[in-house]
Amino acid sequence: MPDSASTQPDQTAAPAGEHWPAPTARRPVHARISLPGSKSVTNRALILAALSETPCTVRGPLVSRDSELMVGALRALGTRVEELPASSPGAVPDLSVTPAPPRGPATVDVGNAGTVMRFVPPLAALADGDVHFDGDPRARERPVDELLRALRALGADIDDEGRGALPLTIHGTGAVRGGEVTLDASGSSQFVSALLLSGARFTEGVHVRHEGPPVPSQPHLDMTVEMLRAVGVDVTTAENSWKVGPGPVRATEITVEPDLSNAAPFLAAALVSKGEVTVQGWPTRTTQPGDALRELFTRMGGEVSRSGADGTDLTLRGTGGIHGITADLRDVGELTPTIAAVAALADSPSRLTGIAHLRRHETDRIAALAAEINRLGGDAEELPDGLVIRPRPLHGGVFHSYDDHRMATSGAVIGLAVPGVEVENIATTRKTLPDFPGLWSEVLA
């Protein structure tokens, strides 16, 4: 990959949309917020519930485009997913999931949800009948080739006309042999998680070995393993090796944690405005990558503390300074857009590395961040696996989102300190946050 700041992302990934005037913080932000459920936990929970021998209640799920796409995929395959009555006015309804043997013919719309395009095909391979997958134009560019090769090696029949990408059709026979398979998961840890989540239902289970550059997003793999064990699945792990034994999945109730990665822009608001934001319900122990925000934002000038009877109120206070950072974000790549936005407002340069895999996310996030920071007068340089950001005075202008929710929220963070920033297509944040503009306005108020 080129390492020049002049590299522009594919502008076809940045469709025209309404420009949302990003509010500028006129005074320090002081807010206390509750976040919606974790997308990563919600969509893993839904897969496990669909594979369970027993009905399952998913409590506190995220309601967003990605989770709705997952629910739609499971319903297409025969799983019954119903909303339960809300516990109180305005509360998110829990979901009742009644599993059934997956069946075709069926059509699955993955949208641009990585968890749907990767977690559902192994489940669909267990179906009796054909299952067709397609999604948004960007979904056809995102990597699934290693997963498809692995599924074929495990006994699945897949027709993708040699593309190694969507659209594709899985010719289900009602069973998958399973066994041992080697793949290169350096493009996405979701390749491994996808096989592990359905592996217990394969005739021989599954033993996944990774060969290649390091696997990104290790916390997400830890999340998958922990959630499998919680529903009775036998999982053993070693370096670059994960093994799931064949057997039943017994999920009766899964509670979804708040999405800590979605806390990033709100905690950044405290840092940027010299204010204070408290996030309620922050787990004292979690596998979510967003938990790294505590350490990253402390290094960038914030002060983090816990309070509350159970220690689950987490507060970040801006101390007045914003410092650059040198960080390997391989394990927490989804935090990169917010970290980059704060870095553009810092008092010293930042170097963010280990994130080459972000080039194949919702957009090429490395190229997009460099382009948009530079568009506002900044100095961001692409590296093959990251960014160097040298702070400069920024000015207003349009910050393009590229139909990427985390790009949109990073533009909002910059807008806190830079008057006149307009974020294109802020509605794309609905991918993981039901009403980001509304929550953002409440925080700033």
C-alpha positions as CSV (number, residue, x, y, z in Angstrom):
1,M,0.0,0.0,0.0
2,P,1.2,3.5,-0.6
3,D,2.3,5.6,2.3
4,S,1.5,9.0,0.9
5,A,-1.0,11.3,2.5
6,S,-2.3,12.1,-1.0
7,T,-3.9,8.7,-1.5
8,Q,-7.7,9.2,-1.8
9,P,-10.2,6.5,-0.9
10,D,-12.6,5.3,-3.5
11,Q,-15.1,8.1,-3.8
12,T,-17.8,5.7,-4.9
13,A,-17.8,4.6,-1.3
14,A,-18.8,8.1,-0.2
15,P,-22.3,8.6,-1.6
16,A,-23.8,12.0,-1.5
17,G,-26.0,12.6,1.5
18,E,-27.3,15.4,3.7
19,H,-24.7,17.3,5.6
20,W,-25.2,17.4,9.4
21,P,-23.8,20.5,11.1
22,A,-21.6,19.0,13.8
23,P,-22.2,21.0,17.0
24,T,-19.2,22.8,18.5
25,A,-18.8,22.6,22.3
26,R,-19.3,26.1,23.6
27,R,-18.4,25.0,27.1
28,P,-17.1,21.8,28.8
29,V,-19.3,18.8,28.3
30,H,-20.8,17.3,31.5
31,A,-23.0,14.3,30.9
32,R,-24.1,10.9,32.2
33,I,-25.1,8.4,29.6
34,S,-26.4,4.8,29.1
35,L,-25.3,3.1,25.9
36,P,-27.2,0.6,23.8
37,G,-26.1,-3.0,23.8
38,S,-23.0,-4.3,22.1
39,K,-23.4,-5.2,18.5
40,S,-20.6,-7.8,18.7
41,V,-22.3,-9.5,21.7
42,T,-25.8,-9.2,20.3
43,N,-25.0,-10.9,16.9
44,R,-23.0,-13.7,18.6
45,A,-25.8,-14.2,21.0
46,L,-28.3,-14.5,18.2
47,I,-26.3,-17.1,16.3
48,L,-25.8,-19.2,19.5
49,A,-29.5,-18.9,20.3
50,A,-30.4,-20.1,16.8
51,L,-28.2,-23.1,17.2
52,S,-29.4,-23.9,20.7
53,E,-31.3,-27.0,21.7
54,T,-33.6,-24.8,23.9
55,P,-35.4,-21.5,23.4
56,C,-33.3,-18.5,24.5
57,T,-34.0,-15.0,25.7
58,V,-31.5,-12.4,24.6
59,R,-31.6,-9.5,27.1
60,G,-30.7,-5.9,26.4
61,P,-29.9,-6.5,22.7
62,L,-28.8,-3.7,20.4
63,V,-31.4,-2.4,18.0
64,S,-29.6,-1.2,14.9
65,R,-29.2,-1.9,11.3
66,D,-26.6,-4.7,11.9
67,S,-28.7,-6.5,14.5
68,E,-31.8,-6.2,12.4
69,L,-30.0,-7.7,9.5
70,M,-28.9,-10.6,11.7
71,V,-32.5,-11.1,12.9
72,G,-33.7,-11.1,9.3
73,A,-31.1,-13.6,8.3
74,L,-32.1,-16.0,11.1
75,R,-35.8,-15.6,10.3
76,A,-35.1,-16.4,6.6
77,L,-33.5,-19.7,7.8
78,G,-36.4,-20.7,9.9
79,T,-35.6,-19.4,13.4
80,R,-38.4,-17.6,15.2
81,V,-37.3,-14.3,16.7
82,E,-39.9,-12.3,18.6
83,E,-39.8,-9.1,20.7
84,L,-40.9,-9.5,24.3
85,P,-42.9,-6.7,26.0
86,A,-40.6,-3.9,27.1
87,S,-39.9,-3.8,30.9
88,S,-40.6,-0.1,31.0
89,P,-41.6,2.7,28.6
90,G,-38.7,3.4,26.2
91,A,-36.8,0.3,27.2
92,V,-35.3,-1.9,24.5
93,P,-37.4,-5.1,24.2
94,D,-35.7,-8.4,24.9
95,L,-35.7,-11.0,22.2
96,S,-37.2,-14.5,22.4
97,V,-35.4,-16.9,20.0
98,T,-37.0,-20.3,19.2
99,P,-34.5,-22.4,17.2
100,A,-35.4,-24.7,14.4
101,P,-33.3,-26.7,11.9
102,P,-32.1,-24.2,9.3
103,R,-33.7,-24.6,5.9
104,G,-33.7,-23.3,2.4
105,P,-34.4,-22.1,-0.1
106,A,-33.7,-18.7,1.5
107,T,-32.2,-15.4,0.7
108,V,-30.0,-13.5,3.2
109,D,-29.4,-9.7,2.9
110,V,-26.1,-9.0,4.8
111,G,-26.3,-5.2,4.2
112,N,-22.8,-4.2,5.0
113,A,-22.6,-6.1,8.3
114,G,-19.4,-8.1,8.7
115,T,-20.9,-10.3,11.4
116,V,-23.8,-11.2,9.1
117,M,-21.7,-11.9,6.0
118,R,-19.3,-14.1,8.0
119,F,-21.2,-15.6,10.9
120,V,-24.3,-16.7,9.0
121,P,-22.7,-18.8,6.1
122,P,-21.4,-21.6,8.4
123,L,-25.0,-21.8,9.9
124,A,-26.5,-21.8,6.4
125,A,-24.2,-24.7,5.4
126,L,-26.2,-26.7,8.0
127,A,-29.4,-25.9,6.2
128,D,-31.4,-28.3,4.0
129,G,-31.6,-26.3,0.8
130,D,-30.0,-23.4,-1.0
131,V,-29.2,-20.2,0.8
132,H,-28.3,-17.1,-1.3
133,F,-26.3,-14.2,0.2
134,D,-25.9,-10.7,-1.1
135,G,-25.7,-7.2,0.3
136,D,-24.7,-3.6,-0.2
137,P,-22.3,-2.7,-3.0
138,R,-19.4,-2.4,-0.4
139,A,-20.2,-5.8,1.0
140,R,-19.2,-7.3,-2.3
141,E,-15.7,-5.8,-1.8
142,R,-15.2,-7.0,1.8
143,P,-13.1,-10.2,2.4
144,V,-14.9,-13.6,2.8
145,D,-12.6,-15.6,0.6
146,E,-10.6,-17.3,3.4
147,L,-13.9,-18.2,5.2
148,L,-15.3,-19.7,2.0
149,R,-12.2,-21.8,1.4
150,A,-12.3,-23.1,4.9
151,L,-16.0,-24.0,4.7
152,R,-15.4,-25.9,1.5
153,A,-12.5,-27.8,3.1
154,L,-14.9,-28.7,6.0
155,G,-17.5,-30.1,3.5
156,A,-19.7,-27.2,2.5
157,D,-20.8,-26.8,-1.1
158,I,-20.5,-23.1,-2.1
159,D,-21.0,-21.4,-5.5
160,D,-19.5,-17.9,-5.7
161,E,-18.5,-18.2,-9.4
162,G,-14.8,-17.9,-8.4
163,R,-15.1,-14.4,-6.9
164,G,-14.2,-15.3,-3.3
165,A,-16.8,-12.7,-2.4
166,L,-20.5,-11.9,-2.4
167,P,-22.9,-12.7,-4.0
168,L,-22.8,-16.4,-3.3
169,T,-25.1,-19.4,-2.8
170,I,-24.6,-22.2,-0.3
171,H,-26.1,-25.5,-1.3
172,G,-27.0,-26.9,2.1
173,T,-27.3,-30.6,2.6
174,G,-28.4,-30.5,6.3
175,A,-25.0,-31.3,7.7
176,V,-21.3,-30.2,7.6
177,R,-18.6,-32.8,8.2
178,G,-16.2,-30.4,10.0
179,G,-12.8,-31.4,11.2
180,E,-9.5,-29.6,10.9
181,V,-8.8,-26.6,8.7
182,T,-6.0,-24.1,8.2
183,L,-6.7,-20.5,7.1
184,D,-5.2,-17.0,7.1
185,A,-7.3,-14.9,9.4
186,S,-5.1,-11.8,9.3
187,G,-7.8,-10.1,7.3
188,S,-10.4,-10.5,10.0
189,S,-10.7,-12.4,13.3
190,Q,-14.4,-12.9,12.2
191,F,-13.2,-15.8,10.0
192,V,-12.2,-17.8,13.0
193,S,-15.2,-16.7,15.1
194,A,-17.6,-17.7,12.3
195,L,-16.4,-21.3,12.3
196,L,-16.2,-21.6,16.0
197,L,-19.8,-20.3,16.6
198,S,-21.3,-23.0,14.4
199,G,-18.6,-25.6,14.9
200,A,-20.3,-27.6,17.7
201,R,-23.0,-28.5,15.2
202,F,-20.6,-29.9,12.7
203,T,-20.4,-33.7,12.7
204,E,-16.7,-33.7,13.8
205,G,-16.7,-30.3,15.4
206,V,-14.0,-28.0,14.1
207,H,-10.3,-27.3,14.7
208,V,-9.2,-24.0,13.2
209,R,-5.5,-23.2,12.7
210,H,-4.2,-19.8,11.6
211,E,-1.2,-19.4,9.4
212,G,-0.1,-15.9,8.3
213,P,0.4,-12.5,9.8
214,P,-1.0,-11.9,13.3
215,V,-4.8,-12.1,13.7
216,P,-6.3,-8.7,14.5
217,S,-8.9,-8.0,17.2
218,Q,-7.9,-10.7,19.6
219,P,-10.5,-9.4,22.2
220,H,-13.3,-10.4,19.8
221,L,-11.9,-14.0,19.6
222,D,-11.8,-14.0,23.4
223,M,-15.4,-12.9,23.4
224,T,-16.4,-15.7,21.0
225,V,-14.6,-18.4,23.1
226,E,-16.1,-17.0,26.4
227,M,-19.7,-16.9,25.0
228,L,-19.4,-20.5,23.6
229,R,-18.2,-21.8,26.9
230,A,-21.1,-20.0,28.7
231,V,-23.6,-22.1,26.6
232,G,-21.9,-25.4,27.3
233,V,-19.7,-25.8,24.2
234,D,-16.3,-27.5,24.7
235,V,-13.6,-25.1,23.4
236,T,-9.8,-25.4,23.7
237,T,-7.3,-22.8,22.6
238,A,-3.6,-22.6,22.0
239,E,-1.5,-20.1,20.0
240,N,-3.1,-19.7,16.6
241,S,-5.3,-22.7,17.3
242,W,-9.0,-23.0,18.3
243,K,-10.9,-26.3,18.7
244,V,-14.6,-26.8,19.3
245,G,-15.9,-30.3,20.1
246,P,-19.1,-31.6,18.6
247,G,-22.1,-31.4,20.9
248,P,-25.2,-29.5,21.9
249,V,-25.5,-25.7,22.4
250,R,-27.7,-24.9,25.4
251,A,-28.5,-21.3,25.5
252,T,-31.4,-20.2,27.7
253,E,-30.6,-16.6,28.5
254,I,-27.8,-14.3,27.3
255,T,-27.4,-10.7,28.6
256,V,-25.8,-8.2,26.3
257,E,-23.3,-5.7,27.7
258,P,-23.4,-2.0,26.7
259,D,-21.3,-1.4,23.6
260,L,-18.0,0.0,24.9
261,S,-16.7,0.9,21.4
262,N,-19.7,3.2,21.0
263,A,-18.5,5.0,24.1
264,A,-15.5,6.3,22.2
265,P,-16.9,9.5,20.7
266,F,-18.7,10.4,24.0
267,L,-15.6,9.9,26.1
268,A,-13.7,11.8,23.5
269,A,-16.2,14.7,23.9
270,A,-15.0,15.0,27.6
271,L,-11.4,15.0,26.5
272,V,-11.8,17.5,23.7
273,S,-14.0,19.9,25.6
274,K,-12.2,19.7,29.0
275,G,-15.4,18.3,30.4
276,E,-16.6,15.1,32.1
277,V,-18.6,12.2,30.8
278,T,-19.8,9.2,32.8
279,V,-20.8,6.0,31.1
280,Q,-23.2,3.8,33.2
281,G,-22.9,0.0,33.2
282,W,-19.3,-0.3,32.2
283,P,-18.4,-3.9,33.1
284,T,-15.7,-4.5,35.7
285,R,-14.6,-7.4,33.5
286,T,-15.2,-7.7,29.8
287,T,-13.7,-9.0,26.5
288,Q,-14.9,-6.0,24.5
289,P,-12.1,-4.1,22.7
290,G,-13.7,-0.8,23.8
291,D,-12.4,-1.4,27.3
292,A,-9.0,-0.3,25.9
293,L,-10.4,3.3,25.8
294,R,-9.6,3.7,29.5
295,E,-5.9,3.3,28.9
296,L,-5.7,5.0,25.5
297,F,-7.5,8.2,26.6
298,T,-5.5,8.3,29.8
299,R,-2.4,8.4,27.7
300,M,-3.9,11.2,25.5
301,G,-4.6,13.4,28.5
302,G,-7.7,12.2,30.3
303,E,-8.3,11.0,33.8
304,V,-10.4,7.9,34.3
305,S,-12.2,6.8,37.5
306,R,-14.9,4.4,38.6
307,S,-17.8,5.0,41.0
308,G,-21.1,3.6,42.0
309,A,-21.9,0.8,44.4
310,D,-20.7,-1.9,42.0
311,G,-18.0,0.2,40.3
312,T,-19.7,0.2,36.9
313,D,-20.0,4.0,36.5
314,L,-16.9,5.0,34.4
315,T,-16.0,8.7,34.2
316,L,-13.5,10.3,31.9
317,R,-12.5,13.9,32.7
318,G,-10.6,16.1,30.3
319,T,-7.6,17.8,32.0
320,G,-7.1,20.5,29.5
321,G,-4.4,19.0,27.4
322,I,-4.7,16.5,24.5
323,H,-1.6,14.6,23.8
324,G,-0.5,12.6,20.7
325,I,0.0,8.9,21.1
326,T,2.1,6.1,19.6
327,A,0.0,3.0,19.7
328,D,-0.4,-0.4,18.1
329,L,-4.1,-0.8,17.6
330,R,-4.2,-4.2,16.0
331,D,-6.4,-5.7,18.8
332,V,-8.7,-2.6,18.9
333,G,-8.8,-1.4,15.4
334,E,-12.5,-0.3,15.6
335,L,-11.4,2.5,18.0
336,T,-9.0,4.0,15.3
337,P,-11.4,6.6,13.8
338,T,-12.1,8.2,17.2
339,I,-8.4,8.0,18.3
340,A,-7.4,9.6,15.0
341,A,-10.0,12.4,15.4
342,V,-8.6,13.2,18.9
343,A,-5.1,13.0,17.6
344,A,-5.8,15.6,14.9
345,L,-6.7,18.0,17.8
346,A,-3.7,17.1,20.0
347,D,-0.6,19.1,20.9
348,S,1.9,16.5,19.5
349,P,2.1,14.0,16.7
350,S,0.6,10.5,16.8
351,R,1.5,7.3,15.1
352,L,-1.2,4.6,14.9
353,T,-0.1,1.2,13.5
354,G,-1.1,-2.5,13.3
355,I,-4.4,-1.7,11.4
356,A,-3.8,-2.7,7.8
357,H,-7.0,-4.8,8.1
358,L,-9.0,-1.5,8.4
359,R,-8.5,-1.0,4.6
360,R,-11.2,-3.6,4.0
361,H,-13.8,-2.6,6.6
362,E,-16.9,-0.5,5.7
363,T,-14.5,1.6,3.7
364,D,-10.7,1.9,3.6
365,R,-10.6,3.6,6.9
366,I,-6.9,4.5,6.7
367,A,-7.3,6.3,3.4
368,A,-10.6,7.8,4.4
369,L,-9.3,9.2,7.7
370,A,-6.2,10.7,6.0
371,A,-8.3,12.3,3.3
372,E,-10.9,13.8,5.6
373,I,-8.4,15.1,8.2
374,N,-6.4,16.7,5.4
375,R,-9.5,18.1,3.8
376,L,-10.0,20.1,7.0
377,G,-6.4,21.4,6.9
378,G,-4.7,18.7,8.9
379,D,-1.6,16.7,8.2
380,A,-2.4,13.0,8.1
381,E,0.0,10.6,6.3
382,E,-1.0,7.0,5.3
383,L,1.3,4.2,6.3
384,P,0.9,0.7,4.9
385,D,-0.6,-0.4,8.2
386,G,-1.7,2.9,9.8
387,L,-1.5,6.6,10.1
388,V,0.9,9.4,11.2
389,I,-1.1,12.5,12.3
390,R,0.8,15.8,12.8
391,P,-1.6,18.3,14.4
392,R,-2.3,21.6,12.5
393,P,-5.0,24.2,13.0
394,L,-8.1,22.8,11.4
395,H,-11.0,24.7,9.6
396,G,-14.6,23.9,8.8
397,G,-15.8,21.9,5.8
398,V,-17.6,18.7,4.9
399,F,-16.3,15.5,6.6
400,H,-17.3,12.6,4.4
401,S,-18.5,9.4,6.1
402,Y,-18.1,6.9,3.2
403,D,-21.3,5.2,4.5
404,D,-19.2,4.2,7.6
405,H,-20.6,4.7,11.0
406,R,-17.2,5.2,12.7
407,M,-16.1,7.7,10.2
408,A,-19.3,9.7,10.8
409,T,-18.8,9.8,14.6
410,S,-15.1,10.8,14.2
411,G,-16.2,13.8,12.2
412,A,-18.6,14.7,15.0
413,V,-15.7,14.6,17.5
414,I,-13.6,17.0,15.3
415,G,-16.6,19.3,15.0
416,L,-16.6,19.7,18.8
417,A,-13.4,21.8,18.5
418,V,-13.6,23.1,15.0
419,P,-16.6,25.3,14.0
420,G,-18.2,24.8,10.6
421,V,-17.6,21.0,10.3
422,E,-20.5,19.2,8.5
423,V,-20.7,15.4,8.6
424,E,-22.1,13.8,5.4
425,N,-24.8,11.2,6.0
426,I,-24.8,11.1,9.8
427,A,-27.7,8.6,9.4
428,T,-25.1,5.9,8.7
429,T,-24.4,5.8,12.4
430,R,-27.6,3.7,12.8
431,K,-25.5,0.7,11.8
432,T,-24.6,0.4,15.5
433,L,-26.2,3.3,17.3
434,P,-30.0,3.8,16.9
435,D,-30.0,7.6,17.3
436,F,-26.4,9.0,17.5
437,P,-27.4,12.6,16.6
438,G,-30.1,12.6,19.4
439,L,-27.7,11.2,22.0
440,W,-24.9,13.5,20.9
441,S,-27.2,16.5,21.3
442,E,-28.3,15.3,24.8
443,V,-24.6,15.0,25.8
444,L,-23.7,18.5,24.6
445,A,-26.8,20.0,26.2
